[in-house]
Amino acid sequence: MDFRPIAFYNILMKEEKIGSKRAVVFLQEWLDSYLNFERTPKKNIFWLDTIRFLCNRFNNPQNDYKSIHVAGSKGKGSVSEMIASILEESGFRSGLYTSPHIVDISERIGTAHGAFDESVYEKALRLLVARVDSIIPEQLPGERDLTWFELITMYGFLCFKEAGVDWAVLETGLGGRLDATNVVQPEASVITPIELEHTEFLGDTLEKIAFEKAGIIKEKTPVFFSRQKPEVRKVFEKISQERNAPAFFLEDFVKSAESSYTQDHKLSVTIEYKNLFSRPIHADLAMTGLVQAENAALAAYVVKKLCPATDETTIERGLEKAYIPGRFEIGHKPCLHVLDGAHTVNSLRTTLESFEKTFGGKTGRLIFACAADKDFSGMIDLILDKSYLFSSIVLTKPGENKKSDLAHLASLFSGKADPALTEKVTVTGDYTRAIKLEAEKAAESGEPLLVTGSFYLIAEFKKLFSTE
């Protein structure tokens, strides 16, 4: 068991303040000695008995507030943010737990509109370190090492308790059934669209992945679903029925969810429901991307069902204030750019379509990278299909913290691409130089730069530049 040196504990506990470092920075340094499966995924390493052990050791802080649990292959972060934002606008103090973070751990744990007060993070950190570093290794279930994600999840539970939230909206990390967040007893579960993803860990068919995601469905607890493929819906219907969980599917309660872009690149959505609402919902979203209309429709319905007194105007204000970095995030420094962590085929399709529609078909530049466990072939097909949008395409690595296979990516691309296209394609493992060079060229030409395929690649962009 590789716990931090006792000196770390002594420094943390004795100092009135954590020096010049913010608590979340201190936390990151402490967590670095624990197994981080976000950086290095491994098979057969998921279980719930360890996080349950931790929850009991901390007197189950996850039960001190109401919660909403969100899983899915795409859109779960956006839906989580929208739900938390509507709850906040309704007068509730809400907490939001999402992943991954791009720059700072406070992006994972905070409110719908930003970080908690620093005192919340510091109090939770002191408590976490004191009680974890005093664990005798033999006490742990199976004497297994604690993991980075289990500890960050526990930290989130503690922060929400310290902040006195009324509601916590929690996004799963990987899967659902054995995800560390799956110790909560939520007021509702929410599952966004299912795709083939993380097949090495979740299964190689949509049905197997749906089964893992459905692990968050609780007995007699309502569950809300985005639009799903028929074979996926069958899995969800079966499991919901087995658990006596009232099930609500988007296509059953939404008549239409239409969207169009405003001149300032916001997404104007109008949602008409088949029931529950007295009028259509209309909002201009800060989060762009065509899929956000249905994400907004789902989030609004969830809150209205759980909090019937919430009126349409409040929901609209909550949706308009919802924002999450790295989801079609438009910035202007050092050049006009879009950052989008799209890492599945469908999410990348939406990103490319949104890029084309947002900039009116104007030629741009593309930097693309993805992790080794993604659908290379499917995403390459999309890029090739939309290659006319870009004067330059750079294939690179998503940084050093995520396993990638640039050689395989480049080989697939060259094997599928028309020979004439290869003239505008660059393959390089030097992602830092690629980002700097493409940003410089975009600034000179006035072309918009799209950086996509991985949140880790976006993190590298943000480390290099101040984005707005």
C-alpha positions as CSV (number, residue, x, y, z in Angstrom):
1,M,0.0,0.0,0.0
2,D,1.7,3.2,-1.2
3,F,0.4,5.9,1.1
4,R,1.8,9.4,1.0
5,P,4.7,10.0,3.5
6,I,3.6,11.0,7.0
7,A,5.3,14.3,6.5
8,F,2.7,15.2,3.9
9,Y,-0.1,14.6,6.5
10,N,1.7,16.6,9.1
11,I,2.2,19.6,6.8
12,L,-1.4,19.5,5.8
13,M,-2.8,19.1,9.3
14,K,-0.6,21.7,11.1
15,E,-0.8,24.6,8.6
16,E,-3.7,26.9,9.2
17,K,-3.8,27.5,5.5
18,I,-2.5,25.3,2.8
19,G,0.3,27.8,2.0
20,S,0.1,29.4,-1.4
21,K,-1.4,26.4,-3.0
22,R,-5.1,26.0,-3.6
23,A,-6.6,22.9,-1.9
24,V,-7.4,21.2,-5.2
25,V,-3.7,21.6,-6.3
26,F,-2.6,20.0,-3.0
27,L,-5.1,17.3,-3.5
28,Q,-3.8,16.5,-7.0
29,E,-0.3,16.1,-5.6
30,W,-1.6,13.7,-2.9
31,L,-3.6,11.7,-5.4
32,D,-0.7,11.2,-7.7
33,S,0.5,8.2,-5.6
34,Y,-2.7,6.3,-6.2
35,L,-3.7,4.1,-9.1
36,N,-5.2,6.3,-11.9
37,F,-7.2,4.2,-14.3
38,E,-8.3,7.3,-16.3
39,R,-4.7,7.6,-17.4
40,T,-3.9,3.9,-17.6
41,P,-7.1,1.8,-18.1
42,K,-7.0,-1.9,-17.0
43,K,-9.4,-4.7,-17.2
44,N,-11.2,-6.3,-14.3
45,I,-10.4,-3.5,-11.9
46,F,-13.9,-2.3,-11.1
47,W,-15.7,-3.0,-7.8
48,L,-18.0,-1.3,-5.3
49,D,-16.9,-2.8,-2.0
50,T,-13.9,-0.4,-1.6
51,I,-16.0,2.8,-2.2
52,R,-18.6,1.4,0.2
53,F,-15.8,0.9,2.8
54,L,-14.8,4.5,2.3
55,C,-18.3,5.8,2.6
56,N,-18.8,4.0,5.9
57,R,-15.5,5.4,7.2
58,F,-16.8,8.9,6.4
59,N,-20.3,8.3,7.8
60,N,-21.9,8.1,4.4
61,P,-21.8,11.8,3.3
62,Q,-23.4,10.8,0.0
63,N,-26.7,10.4,1.9
64,D,-26.8,13.9,3.3
65,Y,-28.4,15.5,0.2
66,K,-30.7,14.5,-2.6
67,S,-28.9,13.2,-5.7
68,I,-29.5,12.6,-9.4
69,H,-27.3,10.0,-11.1
70,V,-26.4,10.3,-14.8
71,A,-24.8,7.7,-17.1
72,G,-24.5,7.3,-20.9
73,S,-22.0,7.2,-23.7
74,K,-22.4,10.8,-24.9
75,G,-24.0,14.0,-23.6
76,K,-24.0,12.9,-19.9
77,G,-21.8,15.9,-18.9
78,S,-24.0,18.4,-20.7
79,V,-27.2,16.9,-19.3
80,S,-25.7,16.9,-15.8
81,E,-24.7,20.5,-16.1
82,M,-28.1,21.5,-17.4
83,I,-29.9,19.7,-14.6
84,A,-27.7,21.3,-11.9
85,S,-28.1,24.7,-13.5
86,I,-31.9,24.5,-13.5
87,L,-31.9,23.3,-9.9
88,E,-29.7,26.3,-9.0
89,E,-32.0,28.7,-10.8
90,S,-34.9,27.2,-8.9
91,G,-33.5,28.3,-5.6
92,F,-31.7,25.1,-4.6
93,R,-28.1,24.9,-3.7
94,S,-26.8,22.3,-6.1
95,G,-23.5,20.5,-6.5
96,L,-22.1,19.0,-9.7
97,Y,-19.7,16.1,-10.1
98,T,-18.4,15.5,-13.7
99,S,-15.3,14.1,-15.4
100,P,-12.8,14.5,-16.8
101,H,-11.4,17.9,-15.8
102,I,-9.5,19.8,-18.4
103,V,-7.2,22.0,-16.3
104,D,-8.3,21.9,-12.6
105,I,-10.0,19.3,-10.3
106,S,-12.5,22.0,-9.3
107,E,-14.0,21.6,-12.7
108,R,-15.1,18.1,-11.5
109,I,-16.5,19.2,-8.2
110,G,-18.4,22.4,-7.8
111,T,-21.6,24.1,-8.6
112,A,-23.4,24.4,-11.9
113,H,-21.8,27.8,-12.4
114,G,-18.3,27.3,-11.0
115,A,-16.2,26.4,-8.0
116,F,-17.2,26.3,-4.4
117,D,-15.6,28.7,-1.9
118,E,-12.0,27.7,-1.2
119,S,-12.9,26.8,2.4
120,V,-15.1,23.9,1.2
121,Y,-12.3,22.3,-0.7
122,E,-9.8,22.8,2.1
123,K,-12.1,21.4,4.9
124,A,-12.9,18.3,2.7
125,L,-9.2,17.8,1.9
126,R,-8.1,17.8,5.5
127,L,-10.8,15.3,6.4
128,L,-10.0,13.1,3.4
129,V,-6.3,12.9,4.0
130,A,-6.6,12.4,7.7
131,R,-9.0,9.5,7.5
132,V,-7.5,7.8,4.4
133,D,-3.8,8.0,5.5
134,S,-4.8,6.4,8.8
135,I,-6.3,3.3,7.1
136,I,-4.5,0.1,7.9
137,P,-4.0,-1.7,4.5
138,E,-5.3,-5.0,5.8
139,Q,-8.7,-3.2,6.6
140,L,-9.4,-2.6,2.9
141,P,-11.6,-5.1,1.1
142,G,-9.4,-7.7,-0.5
143,E,-6.5,-5.6,0.7
144,R,-6.7,-3.9,-2.7
145,D,-5.1,-0.5,-3.2
146,L,-7.3,2.5,-3.2
147,T,-7.7,4.1,-6.6
148,W,-7.5,7.7,-7.8
149,F,-11.2,7.7,-9.0
150,E,-12.5,6.2,-5.7
151,L,-10.7,8.9,-3.7
152,I,-11.8,11.8,-6.0
153,T,-15.4,10.5,-5.8
154,M,-15.2,10.4,-2.0
155,Y,-13.8,13.9,-2.0
156,G,-16.7,15.0,-4.1
157,F,-19.2,13.5,-1.6
158,L,-17.3,15.4,1.2
159,C,-17.3,18.7,-0.6
160,F,-21.0,18.5,-1.2
161,K,-21.6,17.9,2.5
162,E,-19.3,20.7,3.5
163,A,-21.0,23.1,1.0
164,G,-24.5,22.1,2.4
165,V,-26.0,21.4,-1.0
166,D,-29.6,20.4,-1.4
167,W,-29.0,18.4,-4.6
168,A,-26.0,16.8,-6.1
169,V,-25.9,15.8,-9.8
170,L,-23.4,13.0,-10.3
171,E,-22.0,11.9,-13.6
172,T,-20.6,8.4,-13.8
173,G,-17.0,7.9,-14.9
174,L,-16.9,4.6,-16.8
175,G,-20.0,2.5,-17.3
176,G,-22.4,2.6,-14.4
177,R,-22.9,-0.7,-12.7
178,L,-19.5,-0.8,-11.0
179,D,-18.6,2.9,-11.2
180,A,-17.6,4.4,-7.9
181,T,-20.5,6.9,-8.0
182,N,-23.0,4.0,-7.9
183,V,-23.2,4.0,-4.1
184,V,-25.7,6.8,-4.1
185,Q,-29.4,6.3,-3.7
186,P,-30.7,8.9,-6.1
187,E,-34.1,10.5,-6.5
188,A,-33.7,9.7,-10.2
189,S,-31.4,8.1,-12.6
190,V,-30.7,9.5,-16.1
191,I,-29.2,7.7,-19.1
192,T,-28.1,9.5,-22.2
193,P,-27.5,7.9,-25.7
194,I,-25.6,4.6,-25.8
195,E,-22.8,4.0,-28.3
196,L,-20.0,1.4,-28.7
197,E,-17.3,2.8,-26.4
198,H,-14.8,1.4,-24.0
199,T,-15.6,-2.0,-25.5
200,E,-12.6,-3.6,-23.8
201,F,-14.2,-2.8,-20.4
202,L,-17.9,-2.6,-21.0
203,G,-18.6,-5.2,-23.7
204,D,-18.5,-5.4,-27.5
205,T,-22.2,-4.9,-28.3
206,L,-24.6,-2.1,-27.6
207,E,-26.7,-4.5,-25.5
208,K,-23.7,-5.3,-23.2
209,I,-22.9,-1.7,-22.8
210,A,-26.5,-0.8,-22.1
211,F,-26.5,-3.5,-19.4
212,E,-23.5,-1.8,-17.7
213,K,-25.0,1.6,-17.9
214,A,-28.4,0.3,-16.6
215,G,-26.6,-0.6,-13.4
216,I,-27.5,2.8,-12.1
217,I,-31.2,2.1,-12.3
218,K,-32.5,1.6,-8.7
219,E,-35.5,-0.2,-7.3
220,K,-38.7,1.9,-7.5
221,T,-36.7,5.0,-8.6
222,P,-37.7,6.9,-11.7
223,V,-35.3,6.7,-14.6
224,F,-35.2,9.0,-17.6
225,F,-33.7,8.1,-21.0
226,S,-32.5,10.0,-24.0
227,R,-33.5,8.7,-27.5
228,Q,-32.1,5.2,-27.8
229,K,-31.6,2.6,-30.5
230,P,-34.3,-0.1,-30.5
231,E,-32.0,-2.9,-29.2
232,V,-30.8,-0.6,-26.4
233,R,-34.3,0.5,-25.4
234,K,-35.3,-3.2,-25.1
235,V,-32.5,-3.7,-22.5
236,F,-33.5,-0.6,-20.6
237,E,-37.2,-1.5,-20.6
238,K,-36.5,-5.0,-19.3
239,I,-34.2,-3.8,-16.5
240,S,-36.5,-1.0,-15.5
241,Q,-39.4,-3.4,-15.3
242,E,-37.4,-5.9,-13.2
243,R,-36.6,-3.1,-10.7
244,N,-40.1,-1.6,-10.7
245,A,-38.5,1.7,-11.8
246,P,-40.8,4.1,-13.7
247,A,-39.2,4.6,-17.1
248,F,-39.5,7.8,-19.2
249,F,-38.1,7.8,-22.7
250,L,-37.4,11.1,-24.6
251,E,-39.3,10.1,-27.7
252,D,-42.4,9.4,-25.6
253,F,-42.6,12.8,-23.9
254,V,-41.0,15.2,-26.4
255,K,-43.0,16.2,-29.5
256,S,-40.1,18.2,-31.1
257,A,-36.7,19.7,-30.2
258,E,-35.7,22.2,-32.8
259,S,-32.5,24.3,-32.9
260,S,-30.9,27.1,-34.9
261,Y,-27.8,29.2,-34.5
262,T,-27.9,32.9,-33.5
263,Q,-25.5,35.5,-34.9
264,D,-23.4,35.3,-31.8
265,H,-22.9,31.5,-32.2
266,K,-25.5,30.6,-29.5
267,L,-27.9,27.7,-30.1
268,S,-31.5,28.8,-30.0
269,V,-33.7,25.8,-29.0
270,T,-37.5,25.4,-28.9
271,I,-38.8,22.2,-27.2
272,E,-42.4,21.2,-27.4
273,Y,-43.5,18.4,-25.0
274,K,-46.4,16.0,-25.2
275,N,-47.4,16.5,-21.6
276,L,-46.4,18.1,-18.3
277,F,-45.4,21.6,-19.6
278,S,-48.1,24.2,-20.3
279,R,-46.1,25.8,-23.2
280,P,-43.0,25.1,-25.3
281,I,-39.6,25.8,-23.7
282,H,-37.4,28.3,-25.6
283,A,-33.8,29.1,-24.6
284,D,-30.6,30.4,-26.2
285,L,-28.0,28.0,-25.0
286,A,-24.4,29.0,-24.2
287,M,-23.5,25.3,-25.0
288,T,-23.6,24.8,-28.7
289,G,-23.8,21.7,-30.8
290,L,-26.9,20.4,-32.4
291,V,-27.4,17.5,-30.0
292,Q,-27.9,20.0,-27.1
293,A,-31.5,20.5,-28.0
294,E,-32.4,17.0,-27.0
295,N,-30.0,17.2,-24.0
296,A,-31.9,20.3,-22.9
297,A,-35.3,18.6,-23.4
298,L,-34.2,15.7,-21.2
299,A,-32.8,17.9,-18.4
300,A,-35.8,20.1,-18.3
301,Y,-38.2,17.1,-18.1
302,V,-36.2,15.5,-15.3
303,V,-36.3,18.6,-13.1
304,K,-40.0,19.3,-13.8
305,K,-40.9,15.7,-12.8
306,L,-38.8,15.8,-9.6
307,C,-39.7,19.4,-8.7
308,P,-43.2,20.1,-10.2
309,A,-43.3,23.7,-8.9
310,T,-40.5,24.7,-11.2
311,D,-42.0,26.9,-13.9
312,E,-41.0,27.2,-17.6
313,T,-39.3,30.6,-17.2
314,T,-37.1,29.3,-14.5
315,I,-36.2,26.3,-16.6
316,E,-35.3,28.5,-19.5
317,R,-33.1,30.7,-17.4
318,G,-31.3,27.6,-16.0
319,L,-30.7,26.2,-19.5
320,E,-29.3,29.5,-20.7
321,K,-26.9,29.7,-17.8
322,A,-25.6,26.1,-18.3
323,Y,-22.1,25.9,-19.6
324,I,-19.4,23.3,-19.5
325,P,-15.9,23.7,-20.9
326,G,-14.7,21.6,-23.8
327,R,-18.1,21.0,-25.4
328,F,-18.0,23.0,-28.6
329,E,-16.3,25.8,-26.6
330,I,-15.6,28.8,-28.8
331,G,-12.7,31.1,-28.0
332,H,-10.8,33.9,-29.7
333,K,-7.2,33.7,-28.2
334,P,-4.7,33.2,-29.8
335,C,-7.1,32.6,-32.7
336,L,-10.7,31.9,-33.4
337,H,-11.0,28.3,-32.2
338,V,-13.5,25.6,-31.1
339,L,-12.5,23.0,-28.5
340,D,-14.6,19.9,-28.3
341,G,-13.8,16.7,-26.5
342,A,-15.9,14.6,-28.9
343,H,-14.4,11.0,-28.7
344,T,-17.2,8.8,-30.1
345,V,-18.4,8.5,-33.7
346,N,-21.8,10.2,-33.1
347,S,-20.4,13.0,-30.9
348,L,-17.7,13.8,-33.5
349,R,-20.4,13.8,-36.2
350,T,-22.3,16.4,-34.3
351,T,-19.2,18.4,-33.7
352,L,-18.3,18.5,-37.4
353,E,-21.8,19.3,-38.4
354,S,-22.0,22.1,-35.8
355,F,-18.6,23.5,-37.0
356,E,-19.9,23.6,-40.6
357,K,-23.1,25.3,-39.6
358,T,-21.6,27.7,-37.1
359,F,-19.0,29.1,-39.6
360,G,-21.2,28.9,-42.6
361,G,-19.0,26.5,-44.5
362,K,-15.9,28.7,-44.1
363,T,-12.7,26.7,-44.5
364,G,-11.0,25.9,-41.1
365,R,-8.1,24.0,-39.7
366,L,-8.3,20.7,-37.8
367,I,-6.2,19.2,-35.0
368,F,-7.4,15.6,-34.2
369,A,-6.2,13.1,-31.6
370,C,-7.8,10.3,-29.8
371,A,-7.1,7.6,-27.2
372,A,-6.2,4.1,-28.2
373,D,-9.5,2.6,-27.1
374,K,-11.7,4.7,-29.5
375,D,-13.3,3.9,-32.8
376,F,-10.4,5.1,-35.1
377,S,-12.0,3.8,-38.3
378,G,-15.4,5.4,-37.7
379,M,-14.0,8.8,-36.7
380,I,-11.6,8.8,-39.7
381,D,-14.6,8.1,-42.0
382,L,-16.3,11.2,-40.7
383,I,-13.2,13.4,-41.0
384,L,-12.7,12.2,-44.6
385,D,-16.4,12.9,-45.4
386,K,-16.0,16.5,-44.0
387,S,-12.5,17.0,-45.3
388,Y,-13.7,19.9,-47.5
389,L,-14.2,21.9,-44.4
390,F,-10.4,22.1,-43.6
391,S,-7.4,23.5,-45.4
392,S,-5.2,21.6,-43.0
393,I,-5.6,18.4,-41.0
394,V,-3.1,17.5,-38.3
395,L,-3.2,14.0,-36.7
396,T,-1.4,13.9,-33.3
397,K,-1.3,12.4,-29.8
398,P,-3.8,13.5,-27.1
399,G,-0.9,14.4,-24.7
400,E,1.1,12.1,-22.5
401,N,-1.5,11.1,-20.0
402,K,-3.6,9.0,-22.2
403,K,-2.5,5.9,-24.1
404,S,-2.7,6.5,-27.9
405,D,-1.7,4.8,-31.1
406,L,-0.8,7.5,-33.6
407,A,0.8,5.0,-36.0
408,H,-2.4,3.0,-36.3
409,L,-4.5,6.2,-36.7
410,A,-2.2,7.5,-39.4
411,S,-2.1,4.2,-41.2
412,L,-5.9,3.9,-41.3
413,F,-6.2,7.5,-42.5
414,S,-3.7,7.1,-45.3
415,G,-5.4,3.8,-46.3
416,K,-8.8,5.4,-46.7
417,A,-7.9,8.9,-47.9
418,D,-7.8,10.0,-51.5
419,P,-4.2,10.6,-52.5
420,A,-4.9,14.2,-53.3
421,L,-6.0,14.7,-49.7
422,T,-2.7,13.7,-48.2
423,E,-1.1,16.9,-49.3
424,K,-3.0,18.8,-46.5
425,V,-2.5,16.1,-43.8
426,T,0.3,16.3,-41.2
427,V,1.1,13.4,-38.8
428,T,3.2,14.3,-35.7
429,G,3.7,13.1,-32.2
430,D,4.7,16.5,-31.1
431,Y,1.3,17.8,-30.1
432,T,2.7,20.9,-28.4
433,R,4.4,22.1,-31.5
434,A,1.4,21.1,-33.6
435,I,-1.0,23.2,-31.5
436,K,1.3,26.2,-31.5
437,L,1.9,26.1,-35.2
438,E,-1.7,25.6,-36.2
439,A,-2.9,28.3,-33.9
440,E,-0.4,30.7,-35.4
441,K,-1.4,29.8,-39.0
442,A,-5.1,30.1,-38.1
443,A,-4.5,33.6,-36.6
444,E,-2.7,34.7,-39.7
445,S,-5.3,33.3,-42.1
446,G,-8.4,34.1,-40.0
447,E,-9.6,30.5,-40.3
448,P,-11.3,28.9,-37.3
449,L,-9.3,26.1,-35.7
450,L,-11.1,23.0,-34.5
451,V,-9.3,20.9,-31.8
452,T,-11.2,17.7,-31.1
453,G,-11.1,14.0,-30.4
454,S,-10.0,14.0,-26.8
455,F,-10.4,16.1,-23.6
456,Y,-6.7,15.5,-23.0
457,L,-5.8,17.2,-26.2
458,I,-8.0,20.1,-25.2
459,A,-6.2,20.3,-21.9
460,E,-2.9,20.6,-23.7
461,F,-4.3,23.5,-25.8
462,K,-5.5,25.3,-22.6
463,K,-2.2,24.8,-20.9
464,L,-0.6,26.7,-23.8
465,F,-3.1,29.5,-24.2
466,S,-5.5,31.6,-22.2
467,T,-9.0,30.9,-23.7
468,E,-12.1,33.0,-23.6
